[in-house]
Amino acid sequence: MDSLIQLSFLVQGILNRIGAEYDVSIIQIRLFGILRDRELTMLQLAQYLDLDKSSITGLINRAERRGLVERSNSPHDGRVIHVKVTAEGHKLIKVVSNKIEQQIKAITGTLNAKECSQFIALASTMLLPVSQQ
């Protein structure tokens, strides 16, 4: 248990350091990870991030002011707001994602190929119930 908690702290530290370097919070990193390859509604984002309506609105407002995301009304229902990443947002996502990947690879670089595959399989198994909520 202690090792899992220590690993969690290590990953959180990586996300915090890289986020600070690019003036993005961990929750914004999560937002960009969700939106990087799709467009979602505000409600869907709130559900993915487990945030209430005012919190997701504030999060999107901040990202929109920086030109990283944009909102649009649904053509089918004017009450539904869609959010997608802008070209500027995609640039930031690419840079931040690459830095995170480099740092994570530095951690996992101590594993051989078999251990790495086992770790990914175990982590995926542990995350499966969470992704189905």
MORA-V265242 format. One record per helix or strand. SS is the DSSP state (H for helix, E for strand). FROM is the first residue (numbers start at 0). LEN is the number of residues. If there is no record, write none. Layout:
SS,FROM,LEN / SS,FROM,LEN
//
This chain:
H,1,20 / H,25,10 / E,39,2 / H,41,8 / H,52,13 / E,68,5 / E,80,5 / H,86,22 / H,112,19
//
